[in-house]
Amino acid sequence: MKVHTFTRDYIQWLKSSSKESELNPTLIDQKVTVLFSIIVESNKCLSRLYKPEDDFFIEFRKSSKVLFDNLMLLKATAVLNFVWNKIVFPTLNDWKTSSLSYSDIEVALYYFYIIGENMSLISDMKRLEDSVELLVTSSISMFPHPVTQSFYFDLIFRYEKFFITTLNNLLSQIIISFLDERGLRNSNEKIRAKVCKLFNKFIKSYIKSKINTHDQQQFFIEDILKRIQDFLELDIVYDSTEDLIEHDLEHLNNSSFLKRKNAIKFQFPLSASDHLHIYETVTFLIISSHYENSQKRDLLKTLFSRVWEKFNFYKEESDSLTNFINQNGFSDALNKNNLYEKRLVTHFHLAHLINLVAASSKSFSTINTIKSIGVQNLYLYSFELFIKSINNNFDAKTQLVLQSSIRHYLHRLIVCLSEDEMIPILPNAIQALFLSSSQINSKSLQELVPLFNQIIPKYKYSWLFQRDISPFLDQIFPPLIALFFKLIIETNIESEKINLQKTYFSFLSLMSTNRLLGNFFTLGMIHSEEAQIQKNCCQVLNQLIEIYINDLSESKKQNPLVKTYFIGLIYDKFILACLITASKNINDYQTIQESMNCLRQFRSIVGDDLVKVVQQKIVPEYFQVEQNIDLINILLTSDLSMKDNKKQIKQALMHFKIKT
């Protein structure tokens, strides 16, 4: 690393000297070549002594990369000539016959890779193309080391544009390398994981390219589908630590109920996340093929059927465990805990099956849609099957595992299916998924709001939204707000409390932005007979006013849409709602006080117009007393903490008449 510090300083000196014309260009080229050769040799030494995952290796490579970039900016031609003439071409041409070591090959592929990050500095693209071609034809991918094999696939993906343009004649060789012992059938699980991901991206990129010919595409699609069949099996998946962490189930890492890699008979097992890429790739290949739509539907149905069958198997296992837990009193706590743990692992496996179908939906596009191929029923049937797995008797952790996966799948359906297919099923789906359990927790609420964030803006102008979603939102909003307050109060973990508050305000913002708050306050403050709901509505309204007054920027306050909407709500809904809430709770002075505070805060927004509206419209229409200035003062200006004023407000509210 000390050499790097010196080299960095020396490069800076060369830069300044070249600008001042103290050195001729040839001499600078020579010095750059010498410096770079030293850096390359130091990296070979590094590769011999350390593993790529070692901290020192990582830091050394970062430092080397900075030096490489600086040298490229100083003299790109000299650096590139050295990389191609001294490293890349000799290595790719001679690796079979010469005595090149692993470190020689690893460093050559490393610098070949980082050249791609400096494409704007490469003037000789033909030379780069030749090196990319040699990468494939040299069979360097056969070198028996996982690091160099990993670099090979990284290089294929980095320079993929050549394979879908000038070097598309190499496509079949590349595809085979992805599928044989170098790729999916590699003994190294990290290589298999990388290949699952990169193969998916590579195939999509090629098929979507303009140079792609239909005949060639159809040939390799059929070939891939034949070669990849055994990776579609569901019993080849093991439970990885990374997948457990993703589902917040790392505490299960030592569970005896997990599917361990060494217990899988298939020679090349995959993690659950890698398996998702396979299903996405296969679905994309099917829908991109030249098969008739009927054949595409049959292939997808076959693909999904194995998922449905396995899902039902795990579902029956979960039901059996649940029944056993519910029907038996356990004197042995360990046995009971084991059953809970086994059910949780079963749900983890169910979640993977849901995620497989969700992943397949990512293969559709604006051209090849689910509807154009006619497979809506496959996805809707899958959703119906999945949603039935939710059981109110599950504990919170078990519930959340399924809930998260089904919610993600629902997101995908909203993207892929039409509004007439989705809107009618959403109320019952949301109710079953999030609101039916007696153990609704903060994570459930935090999963629900992003779903509303997708549903409301997308569908709000649809008549189906007005028919099905809007009444549903009106129905669930008051208890949902009450639940937010309850969980925020009960939560002891500060970070969770903050996340809940963020979600709460995000939800209110969503509703107000899409002009759906009016109905909420009408239901909660006017039509509801529940004092707690009315109080909650008052609190929400107070907070909204405070946000408008204190937190919104002046530009947002003056935005005609925001201003007109909010002031319209004050006149049309809020003034009357405050008075009705207070009159309904005439013996609860706390509610009266909150309602009156709400009413008075409106003055900060609409000014003295509030007095005019109350005096000219509200008092004559709703109060059975003679209109007089004292009533206005009582409602809008009197000190609410004074005992006499409390009596006056209570007496005034007794004369308030709610119109039916």
C-alpha positions in Angstrom: 0.0 0.0 0.0 3.0 2.3 0.6 3.9 1.7 -3.1 0.4 2.9 -4.0 0.8 6.1 -2.0 4.1 6.9 -3.8 2.6 5.9 -7.2 -0.4 8.2 -6.7 1.9 11.1 -5.9 4.1 10.4 -8.8 1.1 10.3 -11.2 0.1 13.7 -9.9 3.6 15.0 -10.7 3.4 13.5 -14.2 0.1 15.2 -14.8 1.4 18.6 -13.8 4.6 18.1 -15.7 2.8 17.1 -18.9 0.7 20.2 -18.7 3.7 22.4 -18.3 5.4 20.6 -21.2 8.4 19.6 -19.1 8.3 16.0 -20.4 7.9 14.8 -23.9 4.9 12.4 -24.7 7.1 9.4 -25.4 8.8 9.7 -22.0 5.5 10.0 -20.3 4.3 6.8 -22.1 7.3 5.0 -20.9 6.9 6.1 -17.3 3.2 5.2 -17.4 4.0 1.8 -18.7 6.6 1.2 -16.0 4.2 2.4 -13.3 1.4 0.2 -14.5 3.6 -2.9 -14.8 4.6 -2.4 -11.2 0.9 -2.1 -10.2 0.0 -5.3 -12.2 2.8 -7.3 -10.6 1.8 -6.2 -7.1 -1.8 -7.4 -7.9 -0.4 -10.8 -9.0 1.4 -11.1 -5.7 -1.8 -10.1 -3.9 -3.8 -12.7 -5.8 -1.3 -15.4 -4.7 -1.3 -14.5 -1.0 -4.9 -13.5 -0.3 -8.4 -14.6 -1.0 -10.8 -12.2 -2.8 -13.0 -12.0 0.4 -10.1 -10.9 2.6 -10.3 -7.3 3.8 -6.7 -6.5 2.7 -7.4 -7.9 -0.8 -10.5 -5.7 -1.1 -8.8 -2.5 0.1 -5.7 -3.2 -2.1 -7.9 -3.7 -5.2 -9.8 -0.5 -4.5 -6.5 1.4 -4.3 -5.3 -0.3 -7.5 -8.5 0.7 -9.2 -7.9 4.4 -8.3 -4.4 4.2 -9.7 -5.6 2.6 -12.9 -8.2 5.3 -13.4 -5.7 8.0 -12.8 -3.3 6.4 -15.3 -6.1 6.1 -17.9 -6.8 9.8 -17.5 -3.1 10.6 -17.9 -2.3 8.3 -20.9 -5.1 6.0 -21.8 -3.4 4.7 -25.0 -0.3 3.6 -23.1 -2.3 1.8 -20.4 -4.6 0.1 -22.9 -1.7 -1.1 -25.1 -0.1 -2.6 -22.0 -3.4 -4.3 -20.9 -4.0 -5.8 -24.4 -0.4 -6.6 -25.5 1.1 -7.7 -22.2 -1.8 -9.1 -20.2 -5.2 -9.9 -21.9 -4.2 -11.2 -25.4 -1.2 -13.3 -24.2 -3.2 -14.8 -21.4 -6.3 -15.7 -23.5 -4.1 -17.1 -26.3 -1.6 -19.1 -24.3 -3.4 -20.1 -21.1 -3.6 -23.8 -22.2 0.0 -24.2 -23.4 2.0 -21.9 -21.2 2.7 -22.2 -17.5 0.4 -19.3 -16.5 -0.6 -19.4 -12.9 -4.0 -18.7 -11.4 -2.8 -15.2 -10.3 -1.7 -14.4 -13.9 -5.1 -15.3 -15.2 -7.0 -13.7 -12.4 -5.2 -10.4 -12.8 -5.6 -10.4 -16.6 -9.4 -10.9 -16.3 -9.6 -8.3 -13.6 -8.0 -5.6 -15.8 -10.0 -6.8 -18.8 -13.1 -6.2 -16.6 -12.3 -2.7 -15.4 -11.4 -1.5 -18.9 -15.2 -1.6 -19.4 -15.6 1.1 -16.8 -13.6 3.5 -19.0 -15.3 2.9 -22.3 -15.3 6.7 -23.1 -11.4 6.6 -23.1 -11.2 3.7 -25.6 -10.6 4.8 -29.1 -9.9 1.4 -30.7 -13.2 -0.4 -30.2 -12.2 -3.1 -32.8 -9.4 -4.2 -30.5 -11.8 -4.4 -27.6 -14.1 -6.4 -29.7 -11.3 -8.8 -30.7 -10.5 -9.3 -27.0 -14.1 -10.0 -26.2 -14.3 -12.6 -29.0 -11.2 -14.2 -27.7 -12.7 -14.4 -24.3 -15.2 -16.9 -25.6 -13.2 -18.8 -28.3 -10.2 -19.2 -26.0 -12.2 -21.4 -23.6 -10.7 -19.5 -20.6 -14.0 -20.3 -18.9 -12.7 -23.8 -18.5 -9.9 -22.8 -16.2 -10.6 -24.7 -13.0 -10.9 -22.0 -10.5 -14.2 -20.4 -9.2 -12.7 -16.8 -9.2 -11.7 -16.9 -12.9 -15.0 -18.6 -13.8 -16.9 -15.9 -12.0 -14.9 -13.2 -13.9 -15.8 -14.9 -17.1 -19.5 -14.5 -16.6 -19.0 -10.9 -15.3 -17.1 -10.2 -18.5 -19.8 -11.7 -20.7 -22.4 -9.5 -19.0 -20.2 -6.4 -19.1 -19.6 -6.7 -22.8 -22.9 -8.2 -23.8 -23.6 -5.4 -26.4 -21.0 -7.1 -28.6 -22.8 -10.4 -28.4 -26.1 -8.9 -29.5 -24.5 -7.0 -32.4 -21.2 -7.9 -34.1 -20.4 -11.1 -32.2 -23.8 -12.7 -32.2 -22.3 -15.8 -33.9 -20.9 -16.7 -30.5 -24.3 -16.7 -28.9 -24.7 -20.5 -28.8 -21.3 -21.0 -27.2 -22.1 -18.4 -24.5 -25.5 -20.0 -23.8 -24.0 -23.4 -23.4 -21.4 -22.0 -21.0 -24.2 -20.6 -18.9 -25.9 -24.0 -18.7 -23.1 -26.6 -18.5 -20.5 -27.3 -15.8 -19.1 -23.8 -16.0 -22.4 -22.2 -15.1 -25.6 -23.7 -13.7 -23.9 -27.1 -13.3 -20.8 -25.7 -11.6 -19.9 -27.4 -8.4 -19.4 -24.0 -6.7 -22.7 -22.6 -5.3 -21.6 -19.0 -5.6 -21.0 -19.4 -9.4 -24.5 -21.0 -9.7 -26.0 -18.1 -7.9 -24.3 -15.6 -10.1 -25.2 -17.5 -13.3 -28.9 -17.7 -12.3 -29.0 -13.9 -12.1 -26.8 -13.0 -15.1 -28.3 -15.6 -17.4 -31.8 -14.1 -16.8 -30.5 -10.6 -17.7 -28.4 -11.8 -20.6 -31.3 -13.7 -22.2 -33.7 -10.8 -21.8 -31.2 -8.3 -23.2 -30.6 -10.5 -26.3 -34.3 -11.3 -27.1 -35.3 -7.6 -26.7 -32.4 -6.5 -29.0 -33.2 -5.4 -32.6 -30.6 -7.6 -34.1 -32.2 -10.8 -32.8 -33.6 -13.0 -35.6 -36.7 -15.0 -35.1 -35.3 -18.3 -36.4 -32.2 -18.2 -34.2 -34.2 -17.1 -31.2 -36.7 -20.0 -31.6 -33.9 -22.5 -31.9 -32.0 -21.5 -28.8 -35.3 -21.0 -26.8 -36.2 -24.6 -27.4 -32.7 -25.8 -26.6 -32.6 -23.8 -23.3 -36.0 -25.1 -22.2 -34.8 -28.7 -22.7 -31.5 -28.1 -20.9 -32.9 -26.3 -17.9 -35.8 -28.6 -17.1 -34.2 -30.2 -14.0 -33.7 -26.8 -12.5 -37.5 -26.2 -12.4 -37.9 -29.0 -9.9 -39.0 -27.8 -6.5 -37.1 -30.3 -4.4 -33.7 -28.9 -5.5 -34.0 -25.8 -3.3 -32.2 -25.5 0.0 -32.8 -23.0 2.8 -30.0 -20.5 2.7 -29.0 -18.2 5.6 -29.4 -15.2 3.2 -33.0 -16.2 2.4 -33.8 -16.6 6.0 -32.4 -13.1 6.8 -34.4 -11.6 4.0 -37.6 -12.9 5.7 -36.4 -11.9 9.2 -36.1 -15.5 10.1 -32.4 -15.8 10.9 -33.3 -17.2 14.3 -34.3 -20.4 12.4 -30.8 -20.9 11.0 -30.1 -23.9 13.3 -33.6 -25.4 12.9 -33.7 -29.1 12.3 -36.7 -28.6 10.0 -34.9 -26.6 7.4 -33.9 -28.2 4.0 -30.1 -28.5 4.1 -28.0 -28.4 1.0 -26.3 -31.8 1.8 -29.7 -33.5 2.1 -30.8 -32.6 -1.5 -30.2 -35.4 -3.9 -29.8 -33.1 -6.9 -26.1 -32.5 -7.6 -26.6 -28.7 -8.2 -29.0 -27.4 -5.6 -30.1 -23.8 -5.6 -31.1 -21.3 -2.9 -34.6 -20.0 -3.0 -33.6 -16.6 -4.4 -31.6 -18.2 -7.2 -34.5 -20.4 -8.0 -36.7 -17.3 -8.6 -34.4 -16.2 -11.4 -34.7 -19.6 -13.1 -38.5 -19.4 -13.0 -38.5 -15.8 -14.3 -36.1 -16.8 -17.1 -38.1 -19.8 -18.2 -41.4 -17.8 -18.2 -39.7 -15.2 -20.3 -38.5 -17.8 -22.8 -42.0 -19.3 -23.1 -43.8 -16.1 -23.7 -41.0 -14.9 -26.1 -41.2 -18.1 -28.2 -43.0 -18.5 -31.5 -45.4 -21.1 -30.1 -49.1 -20.5 -30.5 -50.7 -18.8 -27.5 -52.5 -22.0 -26.7 -49.2 -23.8 -26.4 -47.7 -21.0 -24.3 -50.7 -21.3 -22.0 -50.2 -25.1 -21.7 -46.5 -24.7 -20.9 -47.2 -22.1 -18.2 -50.0 -24.1 -16.8 -47.6 -27.1 -16.5 -45.0 -24.8 -14.8 -47.6 -23.5 -12.4 -49.2 -26.8 -11.7 -46.2 -28.2 -10.0 -46.1 -25.1 -7.8 -49.9 -25.5 -6.9 -49.4 -29.1 -6.1 -46.5 -28.4 -3.8 -48.3 -25.5 -2.2 -51.3 -27.7 -1.4 -48.9 -30.3 0.2 -47.3 -27.7 2.5 -50.7 -26.1 3.2 -52.1 -29.5 4.4 -49.0 -29.8 6.5 -49.5 -26.4 8.0 -53.2 -27.1 8.7 -52.3 -30.4 10.4 -49.8 -28.6 12.6 -52.3 -25.9 13.4 -55.0 -28.3 14.3 -52.6 -30.3 16.5 -51.5 -27.1 18.3 -55.0 -25.9 18.9 -56.5 -29.2 20.0 -53.7 -30.4 22.4 -52.7 -28.9 25.7 -49.0 -29.2 26.1 -47.3 -30.1 29.3 -44.1 -30.3 27.3 -43.2 -26.8 26.3 -40.3 -28.0 24.1 -42.7 -30.1 22.0 -45.0 -27.1 21.6 -42.2 -24.9 20.5 -41.0 -27.5 18.1 -44.4 -27.6 16.4 -44.5 -23.8 16.2 -41.0 -23.8 14.7 -41.9 -26.5 12.2 -45.0 -24.6 11.1 -43.0 -21.4 10.7 -40.5 -23.3 8.4 -43.4 -24.7 6.5 -44.7 -21.2 5.9 -41.2 -20.2 4.8 -41.4 -22.9 2.1 -45.0 -21.8 1.2 -43.6 -18.2 0.8 -41.0 -19.4 -1.7 -43.7 -21.0 -3.9 -45.7 -17.8 -3.9 -42.6 -15.9 -4.8 -42.0 -18.2 -7.8 -45.3 -17.3 -9.3 -44.7 -13.6 -8.5 -41.2 -13.8 -10.2 -42.7 -15.3 -13.3 -44.9 -12.3 -13.8 -41.8 -10.1 -14.2 -41.3 -11.6 -17.6 -44.3 -10.0 -19.1 -44.0 -6.6 -20.9 -46.2 -4.0 -22.7 -45.9 -6.2 -25.8 -46.2 -9.7 -24.3 -48.9 -9.0 -21.7 -50.6 -11.5 -19.5 -53.9 -10.7 -21.2 -52.5 -11.0 -24.8 -51.4 -14.6 -24.1 -54.5 -15.3 -22.1 -53.0 -16.5 -18.8 -54.9 -14.2 -16.4 -56.8 -17.1 -14.9 -53.5 -18.8 -14.0 -52.4 -15.8 -12.0 -55.8 -15.2 -10.5 -56.2 -18.9 -9.5 -52.8 -18.8 -7.9 -53.8 -15.7 -5.9 -57.1 -17.4 -4.8 -55.1 -20.4 -3.7 -52.5 -18.4 -1.8 -54.9 -16.1 0.0 -56.8 -19.1 1.4 -53.6 -20.1 3.3 -54.0 -17.1 5.6 -55.4 -18.3 8.9 -56.5 -16.1 11.8 -55.2 -18.6 14.3 -51.5 -18.1 13.2 -49.1 -16.4 15.6 -47.8 -13.0 14.3 -44.5 -14.3 12.9 -46.1 -17.2 11.1 -48.7 -14.8 9.7 -46.2 -12.3 8.5 -44.2 -14.7 6.4 -47.1 -15.5 4.2 -48.5 -12.0 4.4 -45.3 -10.5 3.0 -45.1 -12.9 0.0 -48.8 -12.6 -0.9 -48.6 -8.8 -0.6 -45.6 -8.8 -3.0 -47.6 -11.1 -5.4 -50.6 -8.7 -5.1 -48.3 -5.8 -6.1 -47.2 -7.8 -9.2 -50.8 -8.5 -10.1 -51.8 -4.9 -9.9 -48.9 -4.1 -12.4 -49.8 -6.9 -14.8 -53.6 -7.3 -14.8 -56.3 -4.9 -15.9 -58.5 -2.9 -13.5 -61.6 -4.9 -14.2 -59.7 -8.0 -13.1 -58.1 -6.5 -10.0 -60.4 -4.0 -8.4 -63.3 -6.3 -7.6 -61.0 -8.7 -5.7 -59.0 -6.0 -3.8 -61.3 -5.3 -0.8 -61.7 -8.9 0.2 -58.0 -9.6 -0.4 -56.9 -6.7 1.7 -59.4 -7.6 4.5 -58.2 -11.2 4.5 -54.5 -10.4 4.2 -54.2 -7.6 6.7 -57.3 -6.8 8.7 -58.8 -10.2 9.7 -56.2 -11.3 12.2 -56.6 -10.5 15.9 -52.8 -10.0 16.0 -52.3 -7.1 13.6 -48.9 -5.6 14.3 -46.8 -2.7 13.2 -45.2 -4.7 10.4 -48.6 -5.6 9.0 -49.6 -1.9 8.8 -46.2 -1.0 7.3 -46.9 -3.6 4.6 -50.5 -2.4 4.0 -49.7 1.2 3.3 -47.4 0.6 0.3 -50.2 -1.4 -1.2 -52.5 1.5 -0.9 -49.8 3.7 -2.4 -50.0 1.6 -5.5 -53.8 1.0 -5.7 -55.1 4.5 -5.1 -53.1 6.6 -7.7 -53.5 3.8 -10.3 -57.2 3.2 -10.0 -58.7 6.4 -8.5 -60.3 7.6 -11.7 -62.0 4.3 -12.4 -65.7 3.9 -11.8 -64.9 0.5 -10.3 -62.7 2.3 -7.8 -65.7 4.4 -6.8 -67.9 1.4 -6.6 -65.6 -1.0 -4.7 -62.5 0.6 -3.3 -63.8 4.0 -2.1 -66.5 2.6 0.2 -64.0 0.0 1.5 -61.6 2.8 2.4 -64.3 4.7 4.1 -65.2 1.6 6.1 -61.7 0.7 7.3 -60.2 4.2 7.7 -61.5 5.0 11.3 -60.5 1.7 12.8 -57.2 1.8 10.9 -56.4 5.2 12.3 -57.3 4.0 15.8 -55.0 1.0 15.3 -52.1 3.3 14.3 -52.6 5.3 17.5 -52.8 2.2 19.6 -49.7 0.6 18.2 -47.7 3.9 18.4 -48.6 4.2 22.1 -47.9 0.5 22.9 -44.6 0.2 21.0 -41.5 0.4 23.2 -38.9 0.2 20.5 -38.1 3.7 19.4 -37.1 2.8 15.8 -40.4 0.9 15.4 -42.4 3.8 16.8 -40.7 6.2 14.3 -41.4 3.8 11.4 -45.1 3.6 12.4 -45.3 7.4 12.6 -43.8 7.7 9.1 -46.2 5.1 7.8 -49.1 6.9 9.5 -48.3 10.3 8.0 -47.5 8.7 4.6 -51.0 7.2 4.6 -52.7 10.5 5.5 -50.7 12.2 2.8 -51.8 9.6 0.3 -55.4 10.1 1.2 -55.3 13.9 1.2 -53.3 14.1 -2.0 -55.9 11.9 -3.7 -58.8 13.8 -2.1 -60.2 10.9 -0.1 -60.0 12.5 3.4 -63.4 14.2 3.2 -65.3 10.9 3.5 -63.2 9.8 6.3 -64.1 12.8 8.5 -67.7 12.6 7.5 -67.8 9.0 8.6 -65.6 9.4 11.7 -66.9 12.6 13.1 -70.5 13.0 11.8 -71.9 9.5 11.2 -70.0 7.5 13.8 -71.5 7.0 17.2 -68.2 5.8 18.7 -66.7 8.5 21.0 -63.2 7.0 20.5 -63.4 7.1 16.7 -64.6 10.7 16.9 -61.7 11.6 19.2 -59.2 9.9 16.8 -60.7 11.9 13.9 -60.2 15.1 15.9 -56.6 14.3 16.6 -56.0 13.5 13.0 -57.6 16.7 11.9 -55.5 18.7 14.4 -52.4 17.1 13.2 -53.3 17.8 9.6 -53.9 21.5 10.4 -50.6 21.7 12.2 -48.8 20.1 9.2 -50.5 22.6 6.9 -49.6 25.6 9.1 -46.1 24.7 10.4 -44.6 22.0 8.1 -45.7 22.8 4.6 -43.5 25.1 2.6 -45.1 28.4 1.4 -45.0 27.2 -2.2 -47.0 24.1 -1.3 -49.5 26.2 0.7 -50.0 28.5 -2.2 -50.4 25.7 -4.7 -53.9 26.2 -6.0 -54.8 22.5 -5.9 -53.6 22.1 -2.3 -55.1 25.3 -1.1 -58.4 25.0 -2.8 -58.8 21.4 -1.7 -57.9 22.0 1.9 -60.0 25.2 2.3 -62.9 23.5 0.6 -62.7 20.7 3.1 -62.8 23.2 5.9 -66.0 24.8 4.7 -67.7 21.7 3.4 -66.8 19.2 6.1 -64.6 20.2 8.9 -66.5 23.1 10.6 -69.6 21.1 10.9 -67.8 17.9 11.8 -66.1 19.6 14.8 -69.5 20.9 16.1 -71.3 17.6 15.6 -68.5 15.7 17.4 -68.6 18.1 20.3 -72.4 18.0 20.6 -72.4 14.2 20.5 -70.0 14.1 23.4 -71.5 16.9 25.5 -70.6 15.1 28.8 -67.0 14.5 27.7 -65.2 17.9 28.0 -61.9 16.5 26.6 -63.6 15.7 23.3 -65.4 19.1 23.4 -62.1 20.8 24.0 -60.4 18.9 21.1 -63.2 19.7 18.8 -63.2 23.4 19.6 -59.5 23.6 19.3 -59.8 22.1 15.8 -62.5 24.6 14.9 -60.4 27.5 16.1 -57.3 26.4 14.2 -59.1 26.9 11.0 -58.8 30.6 11.6 -55.0 30.3 11.0 -55.8 29.1 7.5 -59.0 31.0 6.3 -58.7 34.0 8.6 -61.8 36.1 9.6 -63.8 34.3 6.9 -64.3 31.6 9.6 -66.2 34.1 11.7 -68.4 35.0 8.8 -69.2 31.4 7.9 -70.1 30.5 11.5 -72.1 33.7 12.0 -74.0 33.7 8.7 -74.4 30.0 7.9 -73.7 27.7 10.8 -75.5 29.5 13.7 -78.7 30.3 11.8 -79.0 26.8 10.3 -77.9 24.6 13.2 -78.4 26.5 16.5 -81.9 26.9 17.9 -81.1 30.2 19.5 -81.2 33.7 18.4 -78.1 34.7 16.4 -75.9 36.9 18.5 -72.2 37.8 18.8 -71.9 36.1 22.2 -72.4 32.7 20.6 -69.6 33.4 18.1 -67.3 34.5 20.9 -68.2 31.4 23.0 -67.4 29.1 20.1 -64.4 30.8 18.6 -62.6 33.0 21.1 -63.4 32.1 24.8 -60.8 30.6 27.1 -61.6 26.9 27.1 -59.9 26.4 30.5 -62.2 28.8 32.4 -65.0 27.1 34.3 -67.7 29.6 33.3 -66.7 29.3 29.6 -66.9 25.5 29.9 -70.6 25.9 31.0 -71.4 28.4 28.3 -69.9 26.1 25.6 -71.8 23.1 26.9 -75.1 25.1 27.0 -74.5 26.4 23.5 -73.9 22.9 22.2 -77.2 21.7 23.8 -78.9 24.0 21.3 -77.0 22.6 18.4 -79.4 20.6 16.1 -78.0 17.9 13.9 -79.9 17.6 10.6 -80.9 14.1 9.6 
